[in-house]
Amino acid sequence: MRKSNFALRLQPSLMDEVRKVAETEGVAINQFINVAVAEKLSALRTEAYFAERAARADIPRALDILCRTGKGKAPVKGDALAN
C-alpha cells in the first residue's frame, strides 16, 4: 500500500480529544485520523450519490407504481397498521 505524509495542524484542545479517544479505542492517533477522514469522505460521497439519484427520479412514475401495488389483493397476515 502506498503511503503519503501530510503535516496536520490541530488545535491543542482537538488534539487532546483525539489522543483520549484513540487511547480508549486502542488505536494509534494516525489510525484514528485515517478512519475519521475515511468516514467523512464516505458521508460526503453518500450525500452526493443520493442527490444525483434524486435529480433523475421520475416522481410521478414512482407514485403511479406505488398506487398500483397490492390493488385487488387482500392484506396478508401481519400487514395490519400499528396503533
PyMOL Python script that loads the backbone (N, CA, C, O; Angstrom):
from pymol import cmd

cmd.read_pdbstr("""\
ATOM      1  N   MET A   1       0.846  -1.175   0.000  1.00  0.00           N
ATOM      2  CA  MET A   1       0.000   0.000   0.000  1.00  0.00           C
ATOM      3  C   MET A   1       0.891   1.239   0.000  1.00  0.00           C
ATOM      4  O   MET A   1       1.845   1.332   0.772  1.00  0.00           O
ATOM      5  N   ARG A   2       0.572   2.171  -0.862  1.00  0.00           N
ATOM      6  CA  ARG A   2       1.321   3.417  -0.944  1.00  0.00           C
ATOM      7  C   ARG A   2       0.878   4.347   0.179  1.00  0.00           C
ATOM      8  O   ARG A   2      -0.316   4.490   0.441  1.00  0.00           O
ATOM      9  N   LYS A   3       1.834   4.972   0.834  1.00  0.00           N
ATOM     10  CA  LYS A   3       1.524   5.894   1.925  1.00  0.00           C
ATOM     11  C   LYS A   3       2.073   7.265   1.592  1.00  0.00           C
ATOM     12  O   LYS A   3       3.052   7.388   0.855  1.00  0.00           O
ATOM     13  N   SER A   4       1.448   8.292   2.132  1.00  0.00           N
ATOM     14  CA  SER A   4       1.950   9.642   1.954  1.00  0.00           C
ATOM     15  C   SER A   4       1.910  10.359   3.299  1.00  0.00           C
ATOM     16  O   SER A   4       1.155   9.984   4.196  1.00  0.00           O
ATOM     17  N   ASN A   5       2.716  11.370   3.421  1.00  0.00           N
ATOM     18  CA  ASN A   5       2.788  12.157   4.653  1.00  0.00           C
ATOM     19  C   ASN A   5       2.137  13.509   4.432  1.00  0.00           C
ATOM     20  O   ASN A   5       2.194  14.084   3.345  1.00  0.00           O
ATOM     21  N   PHE A   6       1.515  14.000   5.496  1.00  0.00           N
ATOM     22  CA  PHE A   6       0.888  15.307   5.454  1.00  0.00           C
ATOM     23  C   PHE A   6       1.005  15.914   6.842  1.00  0.00           C
ATOM     24  O   PHE A   6       0.605  15.296   7.829  1.00  0.00           O
ATOM     25  N   ALA A   7       1.550  17.114   6.922  1.00  0.00           N
ATOM     26  CA  ALA A   7       1.663  17.796   8.212  1.00  0.00           C
ATOM     27  C   ALA A   7       0.295  18.346   8.594  1.00  0.00           C
ATOM     28  O   ALA A   7      -0.232  19.237   7.928  1.00  0.00           O
ATOM     29  N   LEU A   8      -0.263  17.824   9.641  1.00  0.00           N
ATOM     30  CA  LEU A   8      -1.603  18.224  10.082  1.00  0.00           C
ATOM     31  C   LEU A   8      -1.490  19.060  11.346  1.00  0.00           C
ATOM     32  O   LEU A   8      -0.892  18.625  12.331  1.00  0.00           O
ATOM     33  N   ARG A   9      -2.051  20.234  11.323  1.00  0.00           N
ATOM     34  CA  ARG A   9      -2.028  21.112  12.489  1.00  0.00           C
ATOM     35  C   ARG A   9      -3.435  21.130  13.097  1.00  0.00           C
ATOM     36  O   ARG A   9      -4.400  21.578  12.478  1.00  0.00           O
ATOM     37  N   LEU A  10      -3.510  20.634  14.311  1.00  0.00           N
ATOM     38  CA  LEU A  10      -4.782  20.617  15.029  1.00  0.00           C
ATOM     39  C   LEU A  10      -4.710  21.570  16.210  1.00  0.00           C
ATOM     40  O   LEU A  10      -3.640  21.785  16.780  1.00  0.00           O
ATOM     41  N   GLN A  11      -5.837  22.131  16.569  1.00  0.00           N
ATOM     42  CA  GLN A  11      -5.895  22.938  17.779  1.00  0.00           C
ATOM     43  C   GLN A  11      -5.568  22.043  18.962  1.00  0.00           C
ATOM     44  O   GLN A  11      -5.956  20.875  18.969  1.00  0.00           O
ATOM     45  N   PRO A  12      -4.865  22.561  19.965  1.00  0.00           N
ATOM     46  CA  PRO A  12      -4.472  21.727  21.106  1.00  0.00           C
ATOM     47  C   PRO A  12      -5.645  21.002  21.770  1.00  0.00           C
ATOM     48  O   PRO A  12      -5.514  19.839  22.153  1.00  0.00           O
ATOM     49  N   SER A  13      -6.771  21.667  21.908  1.00  0.00           N
ATOM     50  CA  SER A  13      -7.920  21.013  22.545  1.00  0.00           C
ATOM     51  C   SER A  13      -8.438  19.848  21.704  1.00  0.00           C
ATOM     52  O   SER A  13      -8.855  18.824  22.246  1.00  0.00           O
ATOM     53  N   LEU A  14      -8.410  20.004  20.386  1.00  0.00           N
ATOM     54  CA  LEU A  14      -8.846  18.935  19.490  1.00  0.00           C
ATOM     55  C   LEU A  14      -7.869  17.766  19.538  1.00  0.00           C
ATOM     56  O   LEU A  14      -8.274  16.604  19.552  1.00  0.00           O
ATOM     57  N   MET A  15      -6.597  18.084  19.563  1.00  0.00           N
ATOM     58  CA  MET A  15      -5.577  17.033  19.638  1.00  0.00           C
ATOM     59  C   MET A  15      -5.692  16.257  20.947  1.00  0.00           C
ATOM     60  O   MET A  15      -5.517  15.038  20.961  1.00  0.00           O
ATOM     61  N   ASP A  16      -5.984  16.954  22.049  1.00  0.00           N
ATOM     62  CA  ASP A  16      -6.169  16.274  23.338  1.00  0.00           C
ATOM     63  C   ASP A  16      -7.318  15.277  23.253  1.00  0.00           C
ATOM     64  O   ASP A  16      -7.213  14.161  23.761  1.00  0.00           O
ATOM     65  N   GLU A  17      -8.404  15.674  22.618  1.00  0.00           N
ATOM     66  CA  GLU A  17      -9.549  14.777  22.470  1.00  0.00           C
ATOM     67  C   GLU A  17      -9.217  13.590  21.579  1.00  0.00           C
ATOM     68  O   GLU A  17      -9.616  12.460  21.862  1.00  0.00           O
ATOM     69  N   VAL A  18      -8.481  13.852  20.496  1.00  0.00           N
ATOM     70  CA  VAL A  18      -8.069  12.768  19.599  1.00  0.00           C
ATOM     71  C   VAL A  18      -7.229  11.752  20.372  1.00  0.00           C
ATOM     72  O   VAL A  18      -7.435  10.544  20.252  1.00  0.00           O
ATOM     73  N   ARG A  19      -6.285  12.249  21.161  1.00  0.00           N
ATOM     74  CA  ARG A  19      -5.442  11.347  21.967  1.00  0.00           C
ATOM     75  C   ARG A  19      -6.297  10.480  22.893  1.00  0.00           C
ATOM     76  O   ARG A  19      -6.099   9.268  22.979  1.00  0.00           O
ATOM     77  N   LYS A  20      -7.249  11.114  23.586  1.00  0.00           N
ATOM     78  CA  LYS A  20      -8.095  10.383  24.540  1.00  0.00           C
ATOM     79  C   LYS A  20      -8.905   9.297  23.830  1.00  0.00           C
ATOM     80  O   LYS A  20      -8.947   8.149  24.272  1.00  0.00           O
ATOM     81  N   VAL A  21      -9.536   9.672  22.744  1.00  0.00           N
ATOM     82  CA  VAL A  21     -10.395   8.717  22.039  1.00  0.00           C
ATOM     83  C   VAL A  21      -9.569   7.596  21.423  1.00  0.00           C
ATOM     84  O   VAL A  21      -9.954   6.429  21.501  1.00  0.00           O
ATOM     85  N   ALA A  22      -8.445   7.935  20.817  1.00  0.00           N
ATOM     86  CA  ALA A  22      -7.589   6.907  20.222  1.00  0.00           C
ATOM     87  C   ALA A  22      -7.110   5.928  21.284  1.00  0.00           C
ATOM     88  O   ALA A  22      -7.081   4.719  21.054  1.00  0.00           O
ATOM     89  N   GLU A  23      -6.735   6.450  22.446  1.00  0.00           N
ATOM     90  CA  GLU A  23      -6.298   5.579  23.535  1.00  0.00           C
ATOM     91  C   GLU A  23      -7.439   4.684  24.013  1.00  0.00           C
ATOM     92  O   GLU A  23      -7.244   3.491  24.249  1.00  0.00           O
ATOM     93  N   THR A  24      -8.624   5.265  24.153  1.00  0.00           N
ATOM     94  CA  THR A  24      -9.798   4.491  24.571  1.00  0.00           C
ATOM     95  C   THR A  24     -10.107   3.384  23.570  1.00  0.00           C
ATOM     96  O   THR A  24     -10.462   2.269  23.952  1.00  0.00           O
ATOM     97  N   GLU A  25      -9.967   3.703  22.285  1.00  0.00           N
ATOM     98  CA  GLU A  25     -10.235   2.733  21.224  1.00  0.00           C
ATOM     99  C   GLU A  25      -9.085   1.739  21.033  1.00  0.00           C
ATOM    100  O   GLU A  25      -9.246   0.720  20.362  1.00  0.00           O
ATOM    101  N   GLY A  26      -7.942   2.037  21.618  1.00  0.00           N
ATOM    102  CA  GLY A  26      -6.792   1.147  21.489  1.00  0.00           C
ATOM    103  C   GLY A  26      -6.124   1.206  20.130  1.00  0.00           C
ATOM    104  O   GLY A  26      -5.590   0.206  19.650  1.00  0.00           O
ATOM    105  N   VAL A  27      -6.153   2.383  19.505  1.00  0.00           N
ATOM    106  CA  VAL A  27      -5.520   2.550  18.196  1.00  0.00           C
ATOM    107  C   VAL A  27      -4.550   3.722  18.247  1.00  0.00           C
ATOM    108  O   VAL A  27      -4.629   4.568  19.138  1.00  0.00           O
ATOM    109  N   ALA A  28      -3.640   3.763  17.291  1.00  0.00           N
ATOM    110  CA  ALA A  28      -2.715   4.884  17.181  1.00  0.00           C
ATOM    111  C   ALA A  28      -3.476   6.119  16.701  1.00  0.00           C
ATOM    112  O   ALA A  28      -4.505   6.008  16.034  1.00  0.00           O
ATOM    113  N   ILE A  29      -2.962   7.278  17.046  1.00  0.00           N
ATOM    114  CA  ILE A  29      -3.582   8.533  16.612  1.00  0.00           C
ATOM    115  C   ILE A  29      -3.655   8.583  15.093  1.00  0.00           C
ATOM    116  O   ILE A  29      -4.661   9.025  14.537  1.00  0.00           O
ATOM    117  N   ASN A  30      -2.611   8.141  14.419  1.00  0.00           N
ATOM    118  CA  ASN A  30      -2.592   8.130  12.955  1.00  0.00           C
ATOM    119  C   ASN A  30      -3.736   7.279  12.399  1.00  0.00           C
ATOM    120  O   ASN A  30      -4.424   7.687  11.463  1.00  0.00           O
ATOM    121  N   GLN A  31      -3.932   6.101  12.981  1.00  0.00           N
ATOM    122  CA  GLN A  31      -5.010   5.216  12.539  1.00  0.00           C
ATOM    123  C   GLN A  31      -6.369   5.861  12.788  1.00  0.00           C
ATOM    124  O   GLN A  31      -7.261   5.789  11.943  1.00  0.00           O
ATOM    125  N   PHE A  32      -6.523   6.491  13.951  1.00  0.00           N
ATOM    126  CA  PHE A  32      -7.790   7.151  14.278  1.00  0.00           C
ATOM    127  C   PHE A  32      -8.103   8.243  13.255  1.00  0.00           C
ATOM    128  O   PHE A  32      -9.234   8.350  12.781  1.00  0.00           O
ATOM    129  N   ILE A  33      -7.100   9.049  12.918  1.00  0.00           N
ATOM    130  CA  ILE A  33      -7.309  10.133  11.955  1.00  0.00           C
ATOM    131  C   ILE A  33      -7.618   9.565  10.568  1.00  0.00           C
ATOM    132  O   ILE A  33      -8.472  10.101   9.861  1.00  0.00           O
ATOM    133  N   ASN A  34      -6.941   8.495  10.173  1.00  0.00           N
ATOM    134  CA  ASN A  34      -7.227   7.850   8.888  1.00  0.00           C
ATOM    135  C   ASN A  34      -8.681   7.391   8.813  1.00  0.00           C
ATOM    136  O   ASN A  34      -9.355   7.612   7.807  1.00  0.00           O
ATOM    137  N   VAL A  35      -9.156   6.757   9.869  1.00  0.00           N
ATOM    138  CA  VAL A  35     -10.542   6.268   9.893  1.00  0.00           C
ATOM    139  C   VAL A  35     -11.519   7.436   9.889  1.00  0.00           C
ATOM    140  O   VAL A  35     -12.544   7.385   9.209  1.00  0.00           O
ATOM    141  N   ALA A  36     -11.209   8.490  10.646  1.00  0.00           N
ATOM    142  CA  ALA A  36     -12.089   9.657  10.691  1.00  0.00           C
ATOM    143  C   ALA A  36     -12.220  10.314   9.313  1.00  0.00           C
ATOM    144  O   ALA A  36     -13.315  10.702   8.906  1.00  0.00           O
ATOM    145  N   VAL A  37     -11.112  10.433   8.611  1.00  0.00           N
ATOM    146  CA  VAL A  37     -11.140  11.019   7.263  1.00  0.00           C
ATOM    147  C   VAL A  37     -11.935  10.118   6.317  1.00  0.00           C
ATOM    148  O   VAL A  37     -12.731  10.606   5.515  1.00  0.00           O
ATOM    149  N   ALA A  38     -11.720   8.808   6.411  1.00  0.00           N
ATOM    150  CA  ALA A  38     -12.454   7.862   5.557  1.00  0.00           C
ATOM    151  C   ALA A  38     -13.957   7.944   5.815  1.00  0.00           C
ATOM    152  O   ALA A  38     -14.749   7.912   4.873  1.00  0.00           O
ATOM    153  N   GLU A  39     -14.353   8.048   7.082  1.00  0.00           N
ATOM    154  CA  GLU A  39     -15.782   8.160   7.408  1.00  0.00           C
ATOM    155  C   GLU A  39     -16.381   9.446   6.844  1.00  0.00           C
ATOM    156  O   GLU A  39     -17.494   9.433   6.317  1.00  0.00           O
ATOM    157  N   LYS A  40     -15.661  10.539   6.952  1.00  0.00           N
ATOM    158  CA  LYS A  40     -16.160  11.818   6.433  1.00  0.00           C
ATOM    159  C   LYS A  40     -16.303  11.766   4.916  1.00  0.00           C
ATOM    160  O   LYS A  40     -17.310  12.217   4.370  1.00  0.00           O
ATOM    161  N   LEU A  41     -15.295  11.217   4.231  1.00  0.00           N
ATOM    162  CA  LEU A  41     -15.380  11.083   2.775  1.00  0.00           C
ATOM    163  C   LEU A  41     -16.558  10.214   2.369  1.00  0.00           C
ATOM    164  O   LEU A  41     -17.262  10.519   1.406  1.00  0.00           O
ATOM    165  N   SER A  42     -16.769   9.137   3.101  1.00  0.00           N
ATOM    166  CA  SER A  42     -17.890   8.247   2.811  1.00  0.00           C
ATOM    167  C   SER A  42     -19.220   8.984   2.958  1.00  0.00           C
ATOM    168  O   SER A  42     -20.106   8.847   2.114  1.00  0.00           O
ATOM    169  N   ALA A  43     -19.358   9.758   4.020  1.00  0.00           N
ATOM    170  CA  ALA A  43     -20.595  10.513   4.238  1.00  0.00           C
ATOM    171  C   ALA A  43     -20.828  11.524   3.115  1.00  0.00           C
ATOM    172  O   ALA A  43     -21.948  11.658   2.622  1.00  0.00           O
ATOM    173  N   LEU A  44     -19.780  12.231   2.715  1.00  0.00           N
ATOM    174  CA  LEU A  44     -19.926  13.220   1.646  1.00  0.00           C
ATOM    175  C   LEU A  44     -20.258  12.562   0.310  1.00  0.00           C
ATOM    176  O   LEU A  44     -21.083  13.073  -0.447  1.00  0.00           O
ATOM    177  N   ARG A  45     -19.629  11.446   0.024  1.00  0.00           N
ATOM    178  CA  ARG A  45     -19.918  10.747  -1.234  1.00  0.00           C
ATOM    179  C   ARG A  45     -21.326  10.165  -1.230  1.00  0.00           C
ATOM    180  O   ARG A  45     -21.998  10.154  -2.261  1.00  0.00           O
ATOM    181  N   THR A  46     -21.768   9.690  -0.089  1.00  0.00           N
ATOM    182  CA  THR A  46     -23.127   9.154   0.012  1.00  0.00           C
ATOM    183  C   THR A  46     -24.149  10.254  -0.232  1.00  0.00           C
ATOM    184  O   THR A  46     -25.133  10.048  -0.942  1.00  0.00           O
ATOM    185  N   GLU A  47     -23.915  11.411   0.352  1.00  0.00           N
ATOM    186  CA  GLU A  47     -24.815  12.545   0.143  1.00  0.00           C
ATOM    187  C   GLU A  47     -24.880  12.913  -1.337  1.00  0.00           C
ATOM    188  O   GLU A  47     -25.963  13.147  -1.875  1.00  0.00           O
ATOM    189  N   ALA A  48     -23.725  12.965  -1.990  1.00  0.00           N
ATOM    190  CA  ALA A  48     -23.691  13.297  -3.419  1.00  0.00           C
ATOM    191  C   ALA A  48     -24.391  12.227  -4.250  1.00  0.00           C
ATOM    192  O   ALA A  48     -25.084  12.545  -5.216  1.00  0.00           O
ATOM    193  N   TYR A  49     -24.212  10.959  -3.879  1.00  0.00           N
ATOM    194  CA  TYR A  49     -24.842   9.859  -4.604  1.00  0.00           C
ATOM    195  C   TYR A  49     -26.370   9.984  -4.565  1.00  0.00           C
ATOM    196  O   TYR A  49     -27.039   9.871  -5.591  1.00  0.00           O
ATOM    197  N   PHE A  50     -26.911  10.219  -3.353  1.00  0.00           N
ATOM    198  CA  PHE A  50     -28.366  10.326  -3.249  1.00  0.00           C
ATOM    199  C   PHE A  50     -28.894  11.588  -3.912  1.00  0.00           C
ATOM    200  O   PHE A  50     -30.001  11.583  -4.451  1.00  0.00           O
ATOM    201  N   ALA A  51     -28.131  12.660  -3.884  1.00  0.00           N
ATOM    202  CA  ALA A  51     -28.549  13.886  -4.578  1.00  0.00           C
ATOM    203  C   ALA A  51     -28.621  13.649  -6.078  1.00  0.00           C
ATOM    204  O   ALA A  51     -29.554  14.105  -6.739  1.00  0.00           O
ATOM    205  N   GLU A  52     -27.633  12.934  -6.619  1.00  0.00           N
ATOM    206  CA  GLU A  52     -27.620  12.627  -8.052  1.00  0.00           C
ATOM    207  C   GLU A  52     -28.785  11.705  -8.409  1.00  0.00           C
ATOM    208  O   GLU A  52     -29.442  11.902  -9.432  1.00  0.00           O
ATOM    209  N   ARG A  53     -29.043  10.703  -7.571  1.00  0.00           N
ATOM    210  CA  ARG A  53     -30.164   9.788  -7.827  1.00  0.00           C
ATOM    211  C   ARG A  53     -31.491  10.533  -7.769  1.00  0.00           C
ATOM    212  O   ARG A  53     -32.369  10.302  -8.601  1.00  0.00           O
ATOM    213  N   ALA A  54     -31.644  11.422  -6.795  1.00  0.00           N
ATOM    214  CA  ALA A  54     -32.891  12.179  -6.656  1.00  0.00           C
ATOM    215  C   ALA A  54     -33.110  13.098  -7.849  1.00  0.00           C
ATOM    216  O   ALA A  54     -34.249  13.313  -8.263  1.00  0.00           O
ATOM    217  N   ALA A  55     -32.041  13.638  -8.401  1.00  0.00           N
ATOM    218  CA  ALA A  55     -32.153  14.555  -9.536  1.00  0.00           C
ATOM    219  C   ALA A  55     -32.712  13.877 -10.774  1.00  0.00           C
ATOM    220  O   ALA A  55     -33.351  14.530 -11.599  1.00  0.00           O
ATOM    221  N   ARG A  56     -32.484  12.585 -10.915  1.00  0.00           N
ATOM    222  CA  ARG A  56     -33.007  11.900 -12.102  1.00  0.00           C
ATOM    223  C   ARG A  56     -34.230  11.030 -11.804  1.00  0.00           C
ATOM    224  O   ARG A  56     -34.630  10.194 -12.614  1.00  0.00           O
ATOM    225  N   ALA A  57     -34.811  11.248 -10.624  1.00  0.00           N
ATOM    226  CA  ALA A  57     -36.005  10.479 -10.245  1.00  0.00           C
ATOM    227  C   ALA A  57     -37.222  10.931 -11.051  1.00  0.00           C
ATOM    228  O   ALA A  57     -37.355  12.106 -11.393  1.00  0.00           O
ATOM    229  N   ASP A  58     -38.095   9.989 -11.342  1.00  0.00           N
ATOM    230  CA  ASP A  58     -39.363  10.276 -12.010  1.00  0.00           C
ATOM    231  C   ASP A  58     -40.458  10.099 -10.961  1.00  0.00           C
ATOM    232  O   ASP A  58     -41.042   9.022 -10.838  1.00  0.00           O
ATOM    233  N   ILE A  59     -40.729  11.166 -10.203  1.00  0.00           N
ATOM    234  CA  ILE A  59     -41.657  11.108  -9.075  1.00  0.00           C
ATOM    235  C   ILE A  59     -43.060  10.659  -9.503  1.00  0.00           C
ATOM    236  O   ILE A  59     -43.619   9.764  -8.869  1.00  0.00           O
ATOM    237  N   PRO A  60     -43.647  11.242 -10.548  1.00  0.00           N
ATOM    238  CA  PRO A  60     -44.990  10.793 -10.938  1.00  0.00           C
ATOM    239  C   PRO A  60     -45.032   9.290 -11.260  1.00  0.00           C
ATOM    240  O   PRO A  60     -45.984   8.604 -10.888  1.00  0.00           O
ATOM    241  N   ARG A  61     -44.017   8.786 -11.940  1.00  0.00           N
ATOM    242  CA  ARG A  61     -43.983   7.357 -12.263  1.00  0.00           C
ATOM    243  C   ARG A  61     -43.877   6.513 -10.994  1.00  0.00           C
ATOM    244  O   ARG A  61     -44.546   5.487 -10.872  1.00  0.00           O
ATOM    245  N   ALA A  62     -43.041   6.941 -10.052  1.00  0.00           N
ATOM    246  CA  ALA A  62     -42.882   6.208  -8.795  1.00  0.00           C
ATOM    247  C   ALA A  62     -44.192   6.187  -8.015  1.00  0.00           C
ATOM    248  O   ALA A  62     -44.571   5.152  -7.467  1.00  0.00           O
ATOM    249  N   LEU A  63     -44.881   7.316  -7.962  1.00  0.00           N
ATOM    250  CA  LEU A  63     -46.163   7.363  -7.252  1.00  0.00           C
ATOM    251  C   LEU A  63     -47.200   6.484  -7.936  1.00  0.00           C
ATOM    252  O   LEU A  63     -48.012   5.849  -7.264  1.00  0.00           O
ATOM    253  N   ASP A  64     -47.183   6.440  -9.269  1.00  0.00           N
ATOM    254  CA  ASP A  64     -48.096   5.568 -10.009  1.00  0.00           C
ATOM    255  C   ASP A  64     -47.859   4.097  -9.656  1.00  0.00           C
ATOM    256  O   ASP A  64     -48.807   3.335  -9.463  1.00  0.00           O
ATOM    257  N   ILE A  65     -46.592   3.713  -9.574  1.00  0.00           N
ATOM    258  CA  ILE A  65     -46.245   2.333  -9.222  1.00  0.00           C
ATOM    259  C   ILE A  65     -46.720   2.022  -7.806  1.00  0.00           C
ATOM    260  O   ILE A  65     -47.267   0.948  -7.558  1.00  0.00           O
ATOM    261  N   LEU A  66     -46.514   2.952  -6.880  1.00  0.00           N
ATOM    262  CA  LEU A  66     -46.956   2.730  -5.501  1.00  0.00           C
ATOM    263  C   LEU A  66     -48.470   2.617  -5.393  1.00  0.00           C
ATOM    264  O   LEU A  66     -48.979   1.842  -4.583  1.00  0.00           O
ATOM    265  N   CYS A  67     -49.191   3.384  -6.205  1.00  0.00           N
ATOM    266  CA  CYS A  67     -50.657   3.323  -6.179  1.00  0.00           C
ATOM    267  C   CYS A  67     -51.168   1.983  -6.695  1.00  0.00           C
ATOM    268  O   CYS A  67     -52.216   1.515  -6.249  1.00  0.00           O
ATOM    269  N   ARG A  68     -50.453   1.359  -7.622  1.00  0.00           N
ATOM    270  CA  ARG A  68     -50.888   0.080  -8.196  1.00  0.00           C
ATOM    271  C   ARG A  68     -50.556  -1.108  -7.311  1.00  0.00           C
ATOM    272  O   ARG A  68     -51.186  -2.160  -7.423  1.00  0.00           O
ATOM    273  N   THR A  69     -49.580  -0.954  -6.438  1.00  0.00           N
ATOM    274  CA  THR A  69     -49.106  -2.071  -5.626  1.00  0.00           C
ATOM    275  C   THR A  69     -50.213  -2.607  -4.731  1.00  0.00           C
ATOM    276  O   THR A  69     -50.806  -1.872  -3.941  1.00  0.00           O
ATOM    277  N   GLY A  70     -50.477  -3.888  -4.868  1.00  0.00           N
ATOM    278  CA  GLY A  70     -51.431  -4.558  -3.996  1.00  0.00           C
ATOM    279  C   GLY A  70     -52.893  -4.371  -4.345  1.00  0.00           C
ATOM    280  O   GLY A  70     -53.758  -4.869  -3.623  1.00  0.00           O
ATOM    281  N   LYS A  71     -53.202  -3.668  -5.427  1.00  0.00           N
ATOM    282  CA  LYS A  71     -54.618  -3.456  -5.780  1.00  0.00           C
ATOM    283  C   LYS A  71     -55.298  -4.787  -6.061  1.00  0.00           C
ATOM    284  O   LYS A  71     -54.786  -5.630  -6.798  1.00  0.00           O
ATOM    285  N   GLY A  72     -56.469  -4.952  -5.452  1.00  0.00           N
ATOM    286  CA  GLY A  72     -57.250  -6.159  -5.675  1.00  0.00           C
ATOM    287  C   GLY A  72     -56.785  -7.357  -4.862  1.00  0.00           C
ATOM    288  O   GLY A  72     -57.305  -8.459  -5.040  1.00  0.00           O
ATOM    289  N   LYS A  73     -55.835  -7.169  -3.992  1.00  0.00           N
ATOM    290  CA  LYS A  73     -55.341  -8.273  -3.175  1.00  0.00           C
ATOM    291  C   LYS A  73     -55.686  -8.023  -1.716  1.00  0.00           C
ATOM    292  O   LYS A  73     -55.587  -6.899  -1.223  1.00  0.00           O
ATOM    293  N   ALA A  74     -56.086  -9.073  -1.042  1.00  0.00           N
ATOM    294  CA  ALA A  74     -56.400  -8.967   0.384  1.00  0.00           C
ATOM    295  C   ALA A  74     -55.101  -8.790   1.178  1.00  0.00           C
ATOM    296  O   ALA A  74     -54.051  -9.282   0.761  1.00  0.00           O
ATOM    297  N   PRO A  75     -55.164  -8.093   2.315  1.00  0.00           N
ATOM    298  CA  PRO A  75     -53.970  -7.936   3.143  1.00  0.00           C
ATOM    299  C   PRO A  75     -53.449  -9.297   3.620  1.00  0.00           C
ATOM    300  O   PRO A  75     -54.226 -10.208   3.903  1.00  0.00           O
ATOM    301  N   VAL A  76     -52.160  -9.411   3.701  1.00  0.00           N
ATOM    302  CA  VAL A  76     -51.512 -10.618   4.178  1.00  0.00           C
ATOM    303  C   VAL A  76     -51.415 -10.526   5.688  1.00  0.00           C
ATOM    304  O   VAL A  76     -51.293  -9.431   6.237  1.00  0.00           O
ATOM    305  N   LYS A  77     -51.468 -11.670   6.368  1.00  0.00           N
ATOM    306  CA  LYS A  77     -51.370 -11.679   7.827  1.00  0.00           C
ATOM    307  C   LYS A  77     -50.092 -10.940   8.231  1.00  0.00           C
ATOM    308  O   LYS A  77     -49.018 -11.207   7.692  1.00  0.00           O
ATOM    309  N   GLY A  78     -50.214 -10.012   9.182  1.00  0.00           N
ATOM    310  CA  GLY A  78     -49.085  -9.214   9.624  1.00  0.00           C
ATOM    311  C   GLY A  78     -49.005  -7.866   8.939  1.00  0.00           C
ATOM    312  O   GLY A  78     -48.136  -7.059   9.271  1.00  0.00           O
ATOM    313  N   ASP A  79     -49.910  -7.597   7.971  1.00  0.00           N
ATOM    314  CA  ASP A  79     -49.899  -6.325   7.237  1.00  0.00           C
ATOM    315  C   ASP A  79     -50.680  -5.219   7.953  1.00  0.00           C
ATOM    316  O   ASP A  79     -50.801  -4.110   7.432  1.00  0.00           O
ATOM    317  N   ALA A  80     -51.202  -5.510   9.124  1.00  0.00           N
ATOM    318  CA  ALA A  80     -52.010  -4.520   9.822  1.00  0.00           C
ATOM    319  C   ALA A  80     -51.152  -3.330  10.243  1.00  0.00           C
ATOM    320  O   ALA A  80     -49.963  -3.468  10.530  1.00  0.00           O
ATOM    321  N   LEU A  81     -51.795  -2.141  10.271  1.00  0.00           N
ATOM    322  CA  LEU A  81     -51.104  -0.948  10.718  1.00  0.00           C
ATOM    323  C   LEU A  81     -50.975  -0.978  12.230  1.00  0.00           C
ATOM    324  O   LEU A  81     -51.898  -1.399  12.927  1.00  0.00           O
ATOM    325  N   ALA A  82     -49.843  -0.536  12.736  1.00  0.00           N
ATOM    326  CA  ALA A  82     -49.647  -0.457  14.191  1.00  0.00           C
ATOM    327  C   ALA A  82     -50.386   0.743  14.724  1.00  0.00           C
ATOM    328  O   ALA A  82     -50.460   1.777  14.060  1.00  0.00           O
ATOM    329  N   ASN A  83     -50.938   0.618  15.924  1.00  0.00           N
ATOM    330  CA  ASN A  83     -51.663   1.750  16.537  1.00  0.00           C
ATOM    331  C   ASN A  83     -50.755   2.573  17.377  1.00  0.00           C
ATOM    332  O   ASN A  83     -51.188   3.563  17.967  1.00  0.00           O
TER     333      ASN A  83
END
""", "prot")
cmd.dss("prot")
cmd.show_as("cartoon", "prot")
cmd.util.cbc("prot")
cmd.orient("prot")
